[in-house]
Amino acid sequence: MADENLAEQIATLIRRDILRGKLPPGSSIKERDNAAELGVSRTPMREAIRILANEGLLILRPSRSPIVAQPSMKELADQVAVLLALEKLSVELACVHATDNDLDELAAITQYMADNFDTTDPLDMFEIDMSFHSAIAKASHNEPLAETHRSFLERLWRARFLAAIQHRNRERVVTDHGEILEALKSRDKEAARAAVDNHLWHLADDISAAIANEEKG
């Protein structure tokens, strides 16, 4: 259990280095060197690499060190299309199945973002933003849907962070999340679906622009 917890901690450190650009696409992750740098054994490092590979952030290579992934725009666009469909289905089911506790959790996340958007580290705020979407999937109370949603959220983690930091807009984020929350509270599936669509319809274009800017830099 200790090694499992340590692996998750190591995965978090590497994930944040990838998101911040400290480890850009194509960077090699050397298991032995990274384990030595962090003062851990290679077993939890190997498991952390597996976690990040499952998320799509790393690419495993036979007999070679894994590298930071750089998916094509076609791959990203396809993943965004699936994620958007999952988000809409999640919010529709959440309108039916969300408990009061689920709605309270979503309200707390929304309020935290409203109160702290300008003073919180952008990466921390991005992770809080993603927790809002994960909470909706959880509130659907459909486990296969929540698991699939988490998988696609992870695959798009880096691309969405790039888009988020290049299009930081407190009012849009807070207003959009507020509209989704109000639709959920009203149990209005049509309004909830429309609110999610309004929030995410431009995601593929935002990601495309962010990737293009990164490649120029």
N, C-alpha and C positions, 0 to 999 in steps of 0.2 A: 504493500500500500504506500509505503514511504516513497519508493521509486516511482510509482504512478503519479503521486502528487508532485514530486520533483520534476518529472517529465513534463507535466502540464505547466509548471513554472518556467522551465527552460523554453518550452514552446511559446509561451507568452513573450518572453524576452526577445526571442528571434523574430517572432511575428511583428513586434513593435519596431524592431530594427528594419524589417522589410518595409513596413508601412511608412516609416520616416525617411526611407531612401538611403539609410546607412548601408543596406544590403540591396543594391539595385538589381534589376532583372539580369540573369546570367551569372550572378555572383556564385562562387563555389562555397558550399558549407562543408568544411572539413571536420569530420566527426571527432577525430583525435585532438586537433588543435582547439576546437571550440570547447570540448570537454575540459581540456587542460586550462584554458582561459577562465572558465567558470568554476574550476576546482571541483568538478564532479566526475564520476566514472562514465565510461562510454555507454553503459546500459541505459540510463535515463536519457542521455543525449540521443541515442539511437531511437528510442521511443518518441522523443520530441520531434525528431525528423520525420518519423512515420506519421505523427499527428498532423504536421504541417503539409506533408505530401497528400494526405487524405483531404485536406482543406483546399488543395490545389495551389498552395503557395510555393511548394517545392516540387521539383521533378527528380525522381529517383533514376539513377543510371547504373547498369550492371558494372561492377568492379571499378566504379568511379564515384567521386563525391557528388552528392546531389547539388542542383543549382536552383537559384530563385527562378520561378516560372515567369514567362512572358507570353501569355496567351494572345492569339491573334484577335483582331477586332471582330472577325466572324464568330469566333468562339465566345467572345464576351457578349456580343449582340444576341446570340442564341441563348446564352445563360440568362441575360436580362429578360428576354421574352418569357422564359420559363418562370423566373422569379416573380415577374409581374402577375402572371396567372396564379401562382401560389399565394401571393399577397392578397389578391382579390378573393380567392376561395377562402383563405384564412379569415378575412374580415367578415365575410358573409356567414360563415359557420360560427364565428365569435358573437355575431349579433344574436344568435339563437342560444348558444351554449355558455357564453361568458358568465362567470359568477360575479357577485359583488366584489369579492376580493380581487378578481382579475381586473375589474374596472378600476378599483382603487389603486392597483399597481400601475396601470397605464396612466392614471391621473397624476400619480406621484412622479413618474418619469417626465411627463409633459411639464409639470410645474417646475421640476428641477432644471430642465432645459431653459425654461422661460427666465428663471431667476439667475442662472449661472452661465448662460451661453457665452457672454463676452469675457468672462474671467477664467474660464476653464480651458486647460490645454486642449487644442483642437483634436488631438488623437483621443484624449479621454472623452471629449464631447461626442466624437464620432462613435465610440464604443457605446455610449449611453443611448445615442440615436438608434443604433442597431438593436439595442436591448428592447426598445419600444416595439420594433417590428417582430422580434422574437417573442415578446410577450403576447402579441396578437395571435401569432401562430399557436402558442401554448393555450391561449384562451379559446381556440377552436375546439379544444378537447378531442382532437383527432390526432392520435400519436403518429401514424404514418405520414400525415401531412406535415406535422411539426418537424419530424425528422428530415423529410425531404426539403422543407423550407430551410432548415439549418444548414443542410449540405450546400444548397445553392447560395445562401448568404455567405458561407465561408469561401466558396469559390470566387465570389465577386468582392471579397473583403478589400483587397488592395486597390482594385480599380475604383471601387466606390469611395474609398478614402481619398484617392487622388482627386476625384470629381468633387468631393465634399469640401476639401480645403481650397479648391480653386473657385468654388461657387458658395462661399460661406455667406449665409443670409439668415440672420436670426429671425426676422419677421416671417419669412417664408417657412422656415422649419417649424417654428412655434405655432403659427397659424394653421399650417397643414396638419400637424399632429392634433391640434385642438379640434379641427373639423372631423377628423377620423374618430376621435374620442367621443365627440358629441353624437355622431351617428351611431356609434356602438351603444352609448347610453340610451338612445332612443330605440334601439333594436331595429333600425331602419337599414335593411340590407342594400337597397338601391342607393341610398345616400352614402353609405359606408364604402361601397364599391366605387362610386364616383369620386369620393374623397381620396381614396387610394390611387385611383387613376390620375387625378389632378396632381398628386404628390410625386408620382413616379413616371409619368408618361415621357418625360424628357431625360430619363436616366441614361439611356443608351447614347444620346447625343452628348450629354455632359461627360460621360466616360470617354467617348471618342475624342472630344476636344482636350480632355485632360491628358490622355495618352499621347496625343499629337504634341502637346506643349512639352511634355516630359522628354519626348524623343528629340525635340528641337534643342532643349537645354543640355 
